[in-house]
Amino acid sequence: MLPEIPEGVVWAILLLPIGSLLTIVLWTRPNPRLSGYVTIAAIAGAFLFSLWALDSVIASDGTALAFRSHEWLTVGDLTVNVGLRVDGLTVIMLLVVTTVSLLVQIYSQGYMAGDGGYSRYFAYMSLFTASMLGLILVDSILVLFVFWELVGLCSYLLIGFWFHKPAAVRAAMKAFLVTRLGDVGLLLAIILIWTKTGTFDIAEIQELAVVGAISVNVLTVFALGIFAGAVGKSAQFPLHVWLPDAMEGPTPVSALIHAATMVVAGVYLVARFFPVFEVAEDAQLTVAVVGGTTALLAALLAVVATDIKRVLAYSTISQLGYMMLALGLGGYVAAIFHLLTHAFFKALLFLGAGSVNHATNTFDMRRMGGLRKMMPLTHATFFVASLSLAGVFPLAGFWSKDEILSQAWTEQPLLFVVAMAVVFLTAFYMFRAIFLTFEGEYQGGEAPEEDSHGADQSRPHESPRVMVVPLLVLAVPALLIGFANVSGGVEHLLAGALPLEMRHALPEFHFNWGIALGSLALALAGIGSAWLFYGARVLSAERVRLTLRPLHTLLERKYFLDDLFEGVLVRGLLYRVGAGALSLFDSLVVDRVPNEIARGLRLSSVGLRMLQTGQVQVYGAMAFAGLLLAGGLAFLLNPL
């Protein structure tokens, strides 16, 4: 065992990526390759220190390590302190973020090779990683909100990284604006809790909620505000519409967003305030219903998507819904355990999609096919990750999904049925992607483009070693990380992040053979169905599409939500009504008021100029008239 981690080392976890950002901006920007090495070295250091933090939390038997708070600013009665807190939830998130980010940065050296914005890319990635680490480590909800907004800013910069593409610019703006809607709720929740408690300290807010020092009504509104922020960041229905479009960014960015940073930030936030949701039962039920709805609707959208990255994007939305479902049903450990397993197999899937794109210059699965023999390592790792996501025994996803299903069976049978339906759909759409991408005959890909990263289009081949090695490394936890909670290791860590009053009240997980075998059977049925349609092709997907044309149209149009948000709200309400009102304000106020003021000044100057005649007798007459006026006023005010 290592000695307890010092406060300075914990600060270093946060400051190392910030240091790499400053180094790139100030020194290494002209040397792109060196910028990548600096970022990798900084995140590798943060990863090693995160392992030290994990060791310290284990040594403390799960007890949180709290460090001294430092006063940041004081405004009247408002004092904002910045401090760090390390507990079981913190160290799990630290390991997820630093591990995935480190492998993504290594992979990016091959994927982004030759890109004109290479140094800028690694500067953004450094800030992105630092923002997520800060969000995890701080002990103040107000400071957490600062890092929360930085995460949103970084996602905007990275989604729109190739700003010469109009689609990338639109996707970045869409992500930024949609997530801001949820952030309004989070900000209002922070203001509410401060007015009622006078504190921003997360642990203190948890304690006050558990002991009943805050009314249930206040906690319910506070919890719903917290969840509103999570709905935006974690792409829950109906604010999920930004995430598929976020695929316009570089694929390593997609891997980091979907596996370890922005979208899991919402799940982390709800988990961090789990004691509040446990008291505010109405808010907790809302989380469960929204999560279950999101999981099902997103899985259906993945079934009809033809872009491999969009399939994975809808898969992420669906799995985030799974996590929210678990949190809403009291499955605190199950949700974070699934977040842990999901991080590795989803990062592996996105990096695998990037490897395929590197070889074919397309994400359209209809232009792929036959890549299994040409890209054996990419195929093998993608296959392992897909099995894990589908929940096939004994891979990682099987164990975490089983805990969520068991929790749903105990708490809400209707939501259990929804969760089981998602198991079948998940297996179906992932193996549909595998059969379309890796089996059959190669469909030719696409011609090279300016930002094709140097891919040789003569014939698809395996990606360079710097891209393949991270795939092989991620395949290991995708296979084995599920065993981390078989003996209750994850549960023991996470219990230490809760107030003392709640630690012994956590429901114990008992392996349910019936649920496990049922979910495995559904997963295998989904794989078999995908093989019948897209592998053996004994069933016609086209015939099903024509038979279910209204449903297929509904799914292809993404439930018409984009039409609602972009067509009705943005173009209709904001552009026509809002722009019309602004135009009227511009013409009547902005333009007219200065003109009228100028006209008045001009008339005044003309009048004053007429008074300045240069004739002494006129000045004398004016002085006499002024004297008479003053005398008259004095008489009226003070009569004899």
C-alpha positions in Angstrom: 0.0 0.0 0.0 1.1 3.5 -0.8 1.0 6.3 1.8 -2.2 8.4 1.8 -2.2 10.7 -1.2 -1.2 14.3 -0.3 -3.4 17.2 -1.3 -0.8 18.5 -3.7 -0.9 15.3 -5.7 -4.7 15.4 -5.9 -4.4 19.0 -7.2 -1.8 17.7 -9.7 -4.5 15.4 -11.3 -6.4 18.5 -12.2 -3.5 20.8 -13.0 -1.4 18.5 -15.2 -3.8 18.7 -18.2 -4.1 22.5 -17.7 -0.3 22.6 -17.7 -0.3 20.7 -21.1 -2.8 23.2 -22.5 -0.6 26.2 -21.5 2.5 24.5 -22.8 0.9 23.9 -26.2 -0.4 27.5 -26.4 2.8 29.2 -25.3 5.6 26.9 -26.6 4.9 23.8 -28.6 2.2 25.0 -31.0 4.6 25.3 -34.0 5.7 21.7 -33.3 2.6 19.6 -33.6 4.1 16.2 -32.8 5.6 17.6 -29.6 2.1 19.0 -28.6 0.7 15.5 -28.8 3.5 14.1 -26.6 3.0 16.8 -24.0 -0.7 16.0 -23.8 -0.1 12.3 -23.5 2.6 12.8 -20.8 0.3 15.1 -18.8 -2.7 12.7 -18.9 -0.5 9.7 -18.2 0.7 11.5 -15.0 -2.9 12.2 -14.0 -3.7 8.5 -14.6 -0.9 7.4 -12.3 -1.9 9.8 -9.6 -5.5 8.6 -10.0 -4.3 5.1 -9.2 -2.6 6.5 -6.1 -6.0 8.1 -5.1 -7.7 4.7 -5.6 -5.2 3.0 -3.4 -5.7 5.6 -0.7 -9.5 5.3 -0.8 -9.2 1.5 -0.6 -6.8 1.8 2.4 -9.3 4.2 4.2 -11.9 1.5 3.9 -14.0 3.7 1.6 -14.0 6.7 3.8 -13.8 10.0 1.8 -10.6 11.9 1.8 -11.5 15.6 2.3 -8.9 18.3 1.9 -8.8 21.9 3.1 -11.0 24.4 1.2 -9.5 27.6 -0.1 -11.5 30.8 -0.3 -11.9 31.8 -4.0 -14.1 35.0 -3.7 -16.5 36.8 -1.4 -19.3 39.1 -2.5 -21.4 40.4 0.3 -22.8 37.3 2.2 -21.7 35.0 -0.6 -18.4 33.2 0.0 -17.2 30.6 -2.6 -14.6 28.1 -1.5 -12.7 25.7 -3.7 -11.7 22.4 -2.2 -11.2 18.8 -3.3 -12.9 15.6 -2.2 -11.8 12.1 -3.0 -14.1 9.2 -2.4 -15.2 5.9 -4.1 -17.3 7.6 -6.7 -14.5 10.1 -7.4 -11.8 7.5 -7.9 -13.9 5.4 -10.2 -14.7 8.4 -12.4 -11.0 9.5 -12.3 -9.9 6.2 -13.6 -12.5 6.2 -16.3 -11.6 9.7 -17.5 -7.8 9.4 -17.4 -7.7 5.8 -18.8 -10.0 6.5 -21.8 -8.5 10.0 -22.4 -4.9 8.6 -22.4 -5.8 5.9 -24.9 -7.7 8.4 -27.1 -4.7 10.7 -27.2 -2.4 7.9 -28.2 -4.9 6.8 -30.9 -5.2 10.4 -32.1 -1.6 10.6 -33.0 -2.4 8.3 -35.9 -5.9 9.4 -36.7 -5.1 13.1 -36.8 -1.7 12.8 -38.5 -1.3 15.5 -41.2 -4.2 17.6 -39.9 -3.6 21.3 -40.1 -5.1 21.8 -36.6 -3.0 19.1 -34.9 -1.7 21.3 -32.0 -5.0 23.0 -31.6 -6.7 19.6 -31.3 -4.5 18.5 -28.5 -4.9 21.9 -26.7 -8.6 21.4 -26.8 -8.3 17.8 -25.6 -6.2 18.9 -22.7 -8.8 21.5 -21.6 -11.6 19.0 -22.1 -9.9 16.4 -19.9 -9.1 19.0 -17.2 -12.7 20.3 -17.2 -14.0 16.8 -16.6 -11.5 16.1 -13.9 -12.3 19.4 -12.1 -16.1 18.5 -12.3 -15.3 15.2 -10.6 -12.9 16.5 -7.9 -14.4 19.7 -6.5 -16.5 19.7 -3.3 -18.6 22.8 -4.2 -21.7 22.6 -6.4 -21.0 26.2 -7.6 -17.4 25.4 -8.7 -18.8 22.2 -10.2 -21.0 24.4 -12.3 -18.0 26.3 -13.6 -16.3 23.1 -14.8 -19.7 21.9 -16.1 -19.8 24.9 -18.4 -16.2 24.4 -19.4 -17.1 20.9 -20.5 -19.8 22.3 -22.6 -17.5 24.9 -24.1 -14.9 22.2 -25.0 -17.5 20.0 -26.6 -18.5 23.0 -28.8 -14.9 23.6 -29.8 -14.2 19.9 -30.6 -17.5 19.1 -32.3 -16.9 22.1 -34.6 -13.1 21.4 -34.8 -13.3 21.2 -38.6 -15.0 24.6 -38.8 -14.6 24.8 -42.6 -17.5 22.2 -42.8 -20.9 23.9 -42.4 -22.3 20.6 -40.9 -19.7 20.7 -38.2 -20.4 24.3 -37.3 -24.2 23.6 -37.1 -23.6 20.5 -35.0 -21.4 22.4 -32.6 -23.9 25.2 -32.2 -26.8 22.8 -31.8 -24.9 20.9 -29.0 -24.1 24.2 -27.3 -27.6 25.6 -27.4 -29.5 22.4 -26.5 -27.3 21.6 -23.5 -27.8 25.2 -22.3 -31.5 24.6 -21.9 -30.8 22.0 -19.2 -28.1 24.1 -17.7 -30.7 26.8 -16.8 -32.4 24.3 -14.6 -29.1 23.4 -12.9 -28.3 27.0 -12.3 -31.7 27.7 -10.7 -31.3 24.6 -8.5 -27.9 25.9 -7.3 -29.5 29.3 -6.5 -32.4 27.6 -4.7 -30.2 25.4 -2.5 -28.0 28.3 -1.5 -31.0 30.5 -0.5 -32.3 27.6 1.7 -29.1 26.3 3.2 -26.5 29.1 2.8 -23.9 26.6 1.5 -22.6 25.2 -1.7 -20.7 22.3 -0.1 -21.9 19.0 -1.7 -21.3 16.8 1.4 -23.1 19.3 3.6 -26.1 19.5 1.3 -26.3 15.7 1.2 -26.2 15.5 5.0 -28.9 18.2 5.4 -31.1 16.3 3.0 -30.7 13.0 4.7 -31.4 14.3 8.3 -34.5 16.1 7.1 -33.2 19.7 7.6 -34.5 20.7 4.2 -38.2 20.3 3.3 -39.2 17.6 0.8 -40.7 20.2 -1.5 -37.5 22.1 -1.7 -35.5 19.0 -2.3 -37.9 17.9 -5.0 -37.5 21.2 -6.9 -33.7 21.1 -6.3 -33.5 17.5 -7.6 -35.5 18.3 -10.7 -33.2 21.2 -11.4 -30.2 18.9 -11.1 -31.8 16.4 -13.4 -32.6 19.1 -15.9 -28.9 19.8 -16.3 -28.2 16.0 -16.5 -30.9 15.7 -19.2 -29.1 18.2 -21.4 -25.5 16.9 -20.9 -26.4 13.2 -20.9 -28.7 13.5 -23.9 -31.9 12.2 -22.3 -35.2 12.5 -24.1 -36.2 15.0 -25.4 -32.9 16.9 -25.3 -31.0 14.0 -26.9 -31.2 15.6 -30.4 -27.7 17.2 -30.2 -25.7 14.0 -29.7 -26.1 12.2 -33.1 -25.1 15.5 -34.9 -22.0 15.7 -32.6 -20.5 12.9 -34.8 -19.3 15.7 -37.1 -16.3 16.1 -34.9 -13.2 13.9 -35.2 -13.9 10.3 -34.1 -11.5 10.3 -31.1 -13.5 13.2 -29.8 -16.6 11.2 -30.2 -15.0 8.4 -28.2 -14.0 10.7 -25.4 -17.4 12.5 -25.3 -19.4 9.2 -25.3 -17.3 7.1 -23.1 -15.7 9.3 -20.4 -16.5 13.0 -20.4 -19.5 15.1 -21.4 -22.4 12.6 -21.6 -21.4 10.7 -18.4 -21.2 14.0 -16.6 -25.0 14.1 -16.2 -25.0 10.5 -14.8 -22.2 11.5 -12.4 -24.2 14.6 -11.2 -27.3 12.6 -10.4 -25.2 9.9 -8.7 -23.3 12.5 -6.7 -26.7 13.9 -5.4 -28.2 10.4 -5.0 -29.0 11.0 -1.3 -31.1 14.0 -2.4 -33.0 11.9 -4.9 -33.6 9.2 -2.4 -35.5 11.7 -0.2 -37.3 13.4 -3.2 -39.1 10.3 -4.4 -41.2 12.1 -7.0 -38.0 13.4 -8.6 -36.4 10.0 -8.4 -39.4 8.4 -10.2 -39.1 11.1 -12.9 -35.5 10.1 -13.5 -36.5 6.4 -13.9 -39.3 7.1 -16.3 -37.2 9.5 -18.5 -34.3 7.0 -18.4 -36.4 4.1 -19.5 -38.1 6.1 -22.2 -34.8 7.3 -23.5 -33.3 3.8 -23.5 -36.1 2.4 -25.6 -36.6 5.3 -28.1 -32.8 5.6 -28.8 -32.4 1.9 -29.3 -35.2 2.0 -32.0 -33.4 4.8 -33.8 -30.2 2.8 -33.9 -31.9 0.0 -35.7 -32.5 2.2 -38.8 -29.3 4.3 -38.8 -26.9 3.7 -41.7 -23.9 5.8 -40.4 -21.8 3.6 -38.0 -21.0 6.5 -35.8 -24.7 7.5 -35.5 -25.5 3.9 -34.6 -23.0 4.2 -31.8 -24.4 7.6 -30.8 -27.9 6.3 -30.4 -26.4 3.3 -28.5 -24.8 5.8 -26.1 -28.1 7.6 -25.6 -29.8 4.3 -24.9 -27.2 3.1 -22.4 -27.2 6.5 -20.7 -31.0 6.0 -20.3 -30.2 2.6 -18.8 -28.0 4.3 -16.2 -30.6 6.9 -15.4 -33.2 4.2 -15.1 -31.1 2.5 -12.5 -30.5 5.7 -10.5 -34.2 6.4 -10.6 -35.0 3.0 -9.2 -32.4 3.3 -6.4 -29.8 1.3 -8.2 -26.9 3.7 -7.3 -24.2 1.0 -7.5 -25.7 -0.7 -10.7 -25.7 2.7 -12.5 -22.1 3.5 -11.8 -21.0 0.0 -12.4 -22.6 0.2 -15.9 -21.0 3.6 -16.4 -17.6 1.9 -15.7 -18.1 -1.0 -18.1 -19.8 1.1 -20.7 -16.8 3.5 -20.8 -14.4 0.9 -22.0 -16.5 -1.0 -24.6 -18.0 2.2 -26.0 -14.6 3.9 -26.4 -13.4 0.7 -28.1 -16.4 0.8 -30.5 -15.9 4.4 -31.4 -12.1 4.0 -32.0 -13.0 0.9 -34.0 -15.3 3.0 -36.1 -12.5 5.5 -36.6 -10.2 2.7 -37.7 -12.7 1.6 -40.3 -13.1 5.2 -41.5 -9.4 5.5 -41.7 -9.4 2.6 -44.2 -12.6 3.4 -46.2 -13.0 7.2 -45.8 -16.7 6.7 -45.0 -18.9 6.1 -42.0 -21.8 4.8 -44.2 -22.0 1.1 -43.6 -23.6 0.6 -47.0 -20.3 1.6 -48.5 -18.3 -0.9 -46.4 -18.6 -4.7 -46.1 -15.9 -7.4 -46.3 -13.5 -5.7 -43.9 -13.1 -8.7 -41.6 -10.2 -10.2 -43.6 -8.7 -6.9 -44.5 -8.8 -5.5 -40.9 -8.7 -8.5 -38.6 -7.6 -6.7 -35.4 -10.2 -4.0 -35.8 -12.8 -6.6 -36.5 -11.8 -8.7 -33.5 -11.9 -5.8 -31.0 -15.1 -4.4 -32.4 -16.7 -7.8 -32.1 -15.6 -8.2 -28.5 -17.0 -4.7 -27.7 -20.3 -5.5 -29.4 -20.7 -8.7 -27.4 -20.0 -6.8 -24.2 -22.5 -4.1 -25.1 -25.1 -6.7 -26.0 -24.7 -8.2 -22.5 -23.3 -11.6 -23.5 -21.8 -13.8 -20.7 -19.1 -13.5 -19.4 -18.1 -10.1 -20.9 -18.3 -6.8 -18.9 -21.6 -5.6 -20.1 -23.4 -8.7 -19.0 -22.6 -8.1 -15.3 -23.6 -4.5 -15.1 -26.7 -4.9 -17.2 -27.8 -7.8 -15.0 -27.6 -5.6 -11.9 -29.8 -2.9 -13.6 -32.3 -5.5 -14.8 -32.5 -7.1 -11.3 -33.1 -3.6 -9.8 -35.9 -2.9 -12.3 -37.5 -6.3 -11.6 -37.6 -5.6 -7.9 -38.8 -1.9 -8.1 -40.9 -1.4 -11.4 -41.9 -4.5 -13.4 -43.2 -2.3 -16.3 -39.8 -0.6 -16.6 -38.2 -4.1 -16.4 -40.1 -5.0 -19.5 -38.8 -1.9 -21.3 -35.2 -2.7 -20.2 -35.5 -6.3 -21.5 -36.8 -5.0 -24.8 -33.7 -2.8 -25.0 -31.5 -5.8 -24.5 -32.9 -7.4 -27.7 -32.7 -4.2 -29.7 -29.1 -3.5 -28.5 -27.9 -6.9 -29.7 -29.8 -6.6 -33.0 -28.5 -3.1 -34.0 -24.9 -3.8 -33.0 -24.7 -7.1 -35.0 -26.5 -5.4 -37.9 -23.5 -3.0 -37.8 -21.0 -5.8 -37.7 -22.6 -7.8 -40.6 -22.9 -4.6 -42.8 -19.4 -3.4 -42.0 -17.2 -6.6 -41.8 -19.1 -9.3 -43.7 -20.0 -9.8 -47.3 -18.3 -8.0 -50.1 -16.4 -4.7 -50.0 -18.6 -2.0 -51.4 -15.8 0.4 -52.4 -15.8 3.0 -49.6 -15.4 6.7 -50.6 -12.8 8.7 -52.5 -10.2 10.4 -50.3 -11.0 13.9 -49.1 -8.8 16.7 -47.8 -9.1 15.6 -44.2 -8.9 11.8 -44.9 -5.8 11.6 -42.6 -3.6 10.1 -45.2 -5.6 6.9 -45.7 -4.6 4.7 -48.7 -7.7 4.1 -50.7 -6.2 1.5 -53.1 -7.5 -1.3 -50.8 -8.6 -1.1 -47.1 -6.0 -2.4 -44.7 -5.4 -2.5 -41.0 -4.7 0.9 -39.3 -1.2 1.8 -38.1 0.1 0.4 -34.8 -0.5 3.7 -32.9 -4.2 3.2 -33.6 -4.4 -0.5 -33.2 -2.6 -0.8 -29.8 -5.3 1.3 -27.9 -8.0 -1.0 -29.4 -6.2 -4.0 -28.0 -5.7 -2.4 -24.6 -9.4 -1.4 -24.4 -10.5 -4.9 -25.3 -9.1 -6.2 -22.0 -11.4 -4.2 -19.7 -14.3 -4.8 -22.2 -13.7 -8.5 -21.4 -12.8 -8.4 -17.8 -13.9 -5.3 -15.9 -17.3 -6.8 -15.2 -15.7 -9.1 -12.6 -14.7 -6.0 -10.5 -18.1 -6.1 -8.7 -18.6 -9.9 -8.5 -17.2 -9.8 -4.9 -18.7 -6.4 -4.2 -15.5 -4.3 -4.8 -17.3 -1.5 -6.7 -20.2 -1.5 -4.2 -17.8 -1.1 -1.2 -16.1 1.8 -2.9 -19.3 3.6 -3.8 -20.8 3.2 -0.4 -18.1 5.4 1.1 -19.3 8.3 -1.1 -22.7 8.4 0.7 -23.5 9.9 4.1 -23.1 7.5 7.0 -26.9 7.3 7.4 -27.3 5.7 3.9 -24.3 3.4 3.7 -25.9 0.5 5.3 -29.3 1.1 3.6 -28.0 0.3 0.1 -29.9 -2.6 -1.4 -27.7 -5.7 -1.6 -27.3 -7.3 -5.1 -28.2 -10.9 -5.4 -27.4 -12.7 -8.7 -30.7 -13.7 -10.3 -30.3 -16.7 -12.6 -33.7 -16.3 -14.2 -33.1 -12.7 -15.2 -29.5 -13.4 -16.3 -30.6 -16.4 -18.5 -33.5 -14.4 -19.8 -31.5 -11.4 -20.8 -28.8 -13.7 -22.3 -31.5 -15.4 -24.4 -32.8 -12.1 -25.6 -29.3 -10.9 -26.5 -28.6 -14.1 -28.5 -32.0 -13.8 -30.2 -31.1 -10.2 -31.2 -27.8 -11.5 -32.7 -29.6 -14.3 -34.5 -32.2 -11.9 -35.9 -29.4 -9.6 -37.2 -27.7 -12.6 -38.9 -31.0 -13.7 -40.6 -31.5 -10.2 -42.0 -27.9 -9.0 -42.8 -25.7 -12.1 -42.5 -27.4 -15.0 -44.2 -30.0 -12.6 -45.7 -32.7 -15.2 -45.6 -35.1 -12.5 -44.5 -35.5 -9.2 -46.4 -34.9 -6.0 -44.4 -36.4 -4.1 -47.4 -39.6 -6.0 -47.2 -40.0 -5.3 -43.5 -39.3 -1.7 -44.2 -42.0 -1.5 -46.8 -44.5 -3.4 -44.6 -43.8 -1.1 -41.6 -43.3 2.1 -43.7 -45.1 4.5 -41.3 -42.9 3.3 -38.4 -39.8 3.3 -40.5 -40.5 6.9 -41.6 -41.1 7.9 -38.0 -37.7 6.4 -37.0 -35.9 7.8 -40.1 -37.2 11.3 -39.2 -36.1 10.8 -35.6 -39.6 11.1 -34.2 -39.8 14.5 -36.1 -38.1 16.1 -33.1 -35.5 17.8 -35.3 -38.4 19.2 -37.3 -40.0 20.5 -34.1 -36.8 22.0 -32.6 -35.3 23.4 -35.8 -38.3 24.0 -38.0 -40.9 25.2 -35.5 -39.0 26.5 -32.6 -35.8 27.9 -34.2 -36.9 28.9 -37.7 -40.5 29.6 -36.8 -40.5 31.0 -33.4 -37.0 32.4 -33.0 -36.3 33.5 -36.5 -39.6 34.8 -37.6 -41.2 36.0 -34.3 -38.0 36.8 -32.4 -36.1 38.2 -35.4 -39.2 40.3 -36.3 -39.4 41.7 -32.8 -35.7 42.5 -32.8 -36.0 44.1 -36.2 -38.8 46.3 -35.0 -36.8 47.2 -31.9 -33.8 47.9 -34.1 -35.7 50.3 -36.3 -37.8 52.0 -33.6 -35.2 52.2 -30.8 -31.7 51.5 -31.9 -31.9 53.5 -35.1 -34.7 56.1 -34.3 -33.7 57.2 -30.8 -30.2 58.4 -31.7 -31.6 60.1 -34.8 -34.2 61.9 -32.7 -31.6 62.9 -30.1 -29.3 64.2 -32.9 -32.2 66.2 -34.4 -33.0 67.7 -31.0 -29.4 68.7 -30.5 -29.3 70.2 -34.0 -32.4 72.4 -33.3 -31.0 73.5 -30.0 -27.7 74.5 -31.6 -29.7 76.5 -34.2 -31.6 78.3 -31.4 -28.4 79.0 -29.4 -26.7 80.3 -32.5 -29.5 82.8 -33.1 -28.9 84.2 -29.6 -25.3 84.8 -30.3 -25.7 88.0 -32.4 -22.7 89.9 -31.2 -24.8 93.0 -30.5 -24.3 94.5 -27.0 -27.9 96.0 -26.8 -29.4 92.5 -27.4 -27.3 91.1 -24.6 -28.4 93.9 -22.3 -32.1 93.4 -23.1 -31.7 89.6 -22.4 -30.0 90.4 -19.1 -32.8 92.8 -18.1 -35.4 90.3 -19.1 -33.7 87.7 -17.0 -33.6 90.0 -14.0 -37.3 90.7 -14.3 -38.0 87.0 -14.5 -35.9 86.3 -11.4 -37.6 89.1 -9.5 -41.1 87.8 -10.5 -40.3 84.3 -9.3 -38.9 85.6 -6.0 -42.1 87.6 -5.4 -44.3 84.6 -6.2 -42.4 82.4 -3.9 -42.1 84.9 -1.0 -45.1 87.3 -1.3 -45.2 90.3 1.1 
